[in-house]
């Protein structure tokens, strides 16, 4: 089977699978190119309320396909950055479900997600220092914002892998699941994300990213959405809310 990104949508959750098991789900140039249009389609789909990114089998993603780097490292890096930026800018919640290796470009993609849940046996690393590659400035800043300057330098200077527990301590992941419980927890948490107010989530994503100047826009969206009234009514009636606001199509 050719390397690919495949996806399914169930109960408001789109699951995107990095599928290249012959090379531990390493990303080819075509796979990097496929990320932005795939995400654009999911962003425009009102049936999609959250996205889970994961890898086929026992590995999340071992990075970029090194054979492509031999031919054009610059092109491969540019494609990876575009994919990463498209993921970071996705207007709905994104969740990386990590098992096995999450290395190089794989860690780049995981860091661009809003949240990261990992199996206890997962390992993480960013390896450009092993290849003589300059890690992109935008990717470096994103890594620093997650783990702080010291851990970012440890990862980038050494190229060494860290285990899931250390990744949790440093803020690179949000939860570590023992005993093969990753799939169950990811499914549960993705359902929670899909059930919550997209209005709240979309505004929070903008604010957390440091975008300013749209506070008035979000106040207007809140007034016209009906989500607040529905949320309060559902709370008082002790039922699950049915939020209807969705991310506007661009």
C-alpha positions as MATLAB code, in Angstrom:
seq = 'XXXXXXXXXXXXXXXXXXXXXXXXXXXXXXXXXXXXXXXXXXXXXXXXXXXXXXXXXXXXXXXXXXXXXXXXXXXXXXXXXXXXXXXXXXXXXXXXXXXXXXXXXXXXXXXXXXXXXXXXXXXXXXXXXXXXXXXXXXXXXXXXXXXXXXXXXXXXXXXXXXXXXXXXXXXXXXXXXXXXXXXXXXXXXXXXXXXXXXXXXXXXXXXXXXXXXXXXXXXXXXXXXXXXXXXXXXXXXXXXXXXXXXXXXX';
ca = [
       0.000    0.000    0.000;
       1.224    3.475   -0.877;
       2.078    5.856    2.007;
      -0.973    7.947    2.745;
      -2.988   10.039    5.140;
      -6.410    8.503    5.641;
      -9.279    9.667    7.749;
     -12.688    8.696    9.062;
     -15.401   10.748   10.750;
     -17.503    9.275   13.560;
     -19.785   11.156   15.959;
     -18.210   14.520   15.213;
     -14.606   13.301   15.534;
     -12.318   13.034   12.492;
      -9.481   10.556   13.007;
      -6.517   11.215   10.713;
      -4.064    8.315   10.436;
      -0.454    8.621    9.249;
      -0.185    5.382    7.289;
       3.329    4.385    6.215;
       4.127    1.424    8.476;
       6.970    0.113    6.299;
       9.003    3.138    7.462;
       7.497    3.652   10.923;
       4.991    6.138    9.464;
       7.681    8.486    8.162;
       6.195   11.361    6.161;
       6.897   11.496    2.427;
       6.778   14.750    0.480;
       3.367   13.819   -0.922;
       2.092   13.151    2.589;
       3.352   16.548    3.798;
       1.655   18.170    0.794;
      -1.579   16.390    1.637;
      -1.920   17.777    5.149;
      -3.130   21.356    4.406;
      -5.881   20.406    1.917;
      -7.056   17.554    4.132;
      -7.342   19.902    7.104;
      -9.074   22.557    4.992;
     -11.745   20.035    4.072;
     -12.229   18.962    7.681;
     -12.404   22.591    8.841;
     -15.183   23.279    6.336;
     -17.153   20.171    7.290;
     -19.810   21.045    9.907;
     -20.010   17.365   10.897;
     -16.416   17.566   12.192;
     -16.086   19.076   15.657;
     -12.653   17.724   16.677;
      -9.677   15.980   15.075;
      -7.506   13.145   16.383;
      -4.121   12.665   14.716;
      -2.434    9.288   15.160;
      -0.229    6.731   13.400;
      -0.938    3.333   11.949;
       0.063    0.428   14.175;
       2.471    0.891   17.046;
       4.198    4.101   15.933;
       2.972    7.684   15.741;
       5.486    9.030   13.226;
       9.251    8.542   12.922;
       9.701   11.884   11.135;
      10.391   12.726    7.528;
      11.322   10.057    5.018;
      15.127   10.449    5.002;
      15.396    9.426    1.344;
      13.539   12.629    0.453;
      15.975   14.700    2.530;
      18.892   13.397    0.469;
      17.342   14.865   -2.677;
      15.992   18.163   -1.308;
      16.164   18.840    2.411;
      14.999   22.430    1.923;
      11.858   21.442    0.017;
      10.979   18.745    2.528;
      11.410   21.169    5.424;
       9.246   23.818    3.756;
       6.495   21.263    3.174;
       6.725   20.114    6.801;
       6.402   23.682    8.072;
       3.338   24.308    5.891;
       1.735   21.144    7.238;
       2.604   22.095   10.807;
       1.237   25.620   10.405;
      -1.989   24.304    8.856;
      -2.437   22.009   11.837;
      -1.688   24.753   14.356;
      -4.165   27.089   12.622;
      -6.962   24.499   12.433;
      -9.989   26.211   14.023;
     -11.322   23.179   15.913;
      -9.692   21.169   18.725;
      -6.883   18.843   17.671;
      -5.555   15.931   19.700;
      -2.454   13.847   19.003;
      -2.703   10.222   20.140;
       0.903    9.044   20.442;
       2.254    5.527   20.757;
       5.730    4.317   19.921;
       8.109    6.746   18.239;
       7.182   10.417   17.895;
      10.369   11.769   16.384;
      11.504   14.650   14.176;
       8.678   15.688   11.884;
       6.339   13.490   13.908;
       7.095   15.516   17.020;
       6.663   18.650   14.898;
       3.127   17.558   14.022;
       2.275   16.487   17.566;
       3.475   19.817   18.954;
       1.225   21.644   16.485;
      -1.839   19.900   17.919;
      -3.723   21.523   20.780;
      -3.271   18.540   23.087;
      -1.190   15.372   23.214;
      -2.058   12.058   24.925;
       0.563    9.321   24.959;
       0.958    5.658   25.731;
       3.419    5.015   28.554;
       5.810    3.312   26.116;
       5.959    6.292   23.730;
       9.222    8.125   23.112;
       9.847   11.623   21.792;
      12.743   13.311   20.057;
      13.699   16.092   17.663;
      16.723   15.046   15.665;
      17.977   17.759   13.239;
      21.327   17.902   15.090;
      21.958   14.307   13.961;
      21.483   15.361   10.323;
      23.019   18.841   10.225;
      19.644   20.473    9.574;
      18.561   23.867   10.935;
      15.255   23.359   12.710;
      12.664   25.939   11.536;
      12.294   29.091   13.623;
       8.513   28.752   13.881;
       8.811   25.131   15.018;
      11.463   26.087   17.572;
       9.262   28.819   19.018;
       6.317   26.422   19.263;
       8.484   23.867   21.059;
       9.783   26.512   23.490;
       6.213   27.607   24.251;
       5.374   24.013   25.226;
       8.417   22.860   27.184;
      10.424   26.001   27.957;
      13.856   27.061   26.666;
      15.949   24.560   28.641;
      14.108   21.394   27.570;
      13.810   22.699   24.006;
      17.580   23.149   23.911;
      18.107   19.686   25.397;
      16.002   18.118   22.662;
      17.408   20.213   19.805;
      21.064   20.209   20.851;
      21.277   16.484   21.578;
      18.718   14.800   19.356;
      18.227   12.351   22.228;
      14.903   10.640   22.839;
      12.943   11.124   26.055;
      10.332    8.790   27.477;
       6.658    9.556   28.026;
       7.031   10.335   31.725;
       9.681   12.969   31.064;
       7.575   14.359   28.219;
       4.705   14.684   30.694;
       6.863   16.465   33.273;
       8.141   18.966   30.725;
       4.724   19.734   29.215;
       5.323   18.084   25.863;
       2.359   15.778   26.544;
      -0.760   16.332   28.624;
      -1.571   12.787   29.761;
       0.241    9.455   29.819;
      -1.921    6.346   29.727;
      -0.674    3.075   31.211;
      -1.616   -0.477   30.360;
      -2.792    0.046   26.794;
      -5.466    2.523   27.837;
      -4.638    5.131   25.197;
      -7.346    4.256   22.668;
     -10.114    4.260   25.248;
      -9.039    7.569   26.780;
      -8.587    9.251   23.402;
     -12.040    8.134   22.277;
     -13.575    9.338   25.534;
     -11.809   12.708   25.515;
     -12.469   13.317   21.808;
     -16.188   12.799   22.478;
     -15.961   15.360   25.265;
     -14.316   17.882   22.949;
     -16.913   17.264   20.245;
     -19.754   17.848   22.726;
     -18.512   21.211   23.970;
     -19.168   24.659   22.515;
     -17.210   25.270   19.319;
     -17.655   28.971   19.964;
     -15.782   28.745   23.267;
     -13.108   26.517   21.747;
     -12.490   28.636   18.644;
     -12.198   31.854   20.644;
      -9.924   30.195   23.196;
      -7.645   28.909   20.422;
      -7.224   32.423   19.058;
      -6.569   33.973   22.450;
      -4.137   31.231   23.499;
      -2.215   31.751   20.251;
      -1.789   35.432   21.141;
      -4.057   36.802   18.430;
      -5.588   40.070   19.541;
      -7.984   42.626   18.140;
     -10.957   40.293   17.649;
     -12.497   40.470   21.099;
     -15.448   42.469   19.732;
     -15.949   39.875   16.992;
     -16.168   37.063   19.518;
     -18.545   39.013   21.758;
     -20.808   39.503   18.746;
     -20.578   35.819   17.848;
     -21.535   34.899   21.416;
     -24.555   37.212   21.389;
     -25.890   35.755   18.167;
     -24.986   32.114   18.641;
     -27.504   30.919   21.186;
     -24.793   28.776   22.773;
     -24.829   30.670   26.063;
     -28.593   30.400   26.439;
     -28.448   26.710   25.551;
     -25.594   26.041   27.963;
     -27.362   27.739   30.864;
     -30.686   26.038   30.067;
     -29.035   22.630   29.854;
     -27.298   23.176   33.177;
     -30.530   24.171   34.927;
     -32.443   21.298   33.312;
     -29.647   18.825   34.128;
     -29.208   17.628   30.571;
     -26.453   17.654   27.991;
     -26.323   20.889   25.965;
     -26.848   20.890   22.216;
     -24.587   23.636   20.946;
     -25.274   24.782   17.398;
     -22.610   27.407   16.602;
     -20.031   26.097   14.161;
     -16.829   27.484   12.694;
     -17.716   29.664    9.681;
     -16.575   28.315    6.332;
     -13.790   30.421    4.814;
];
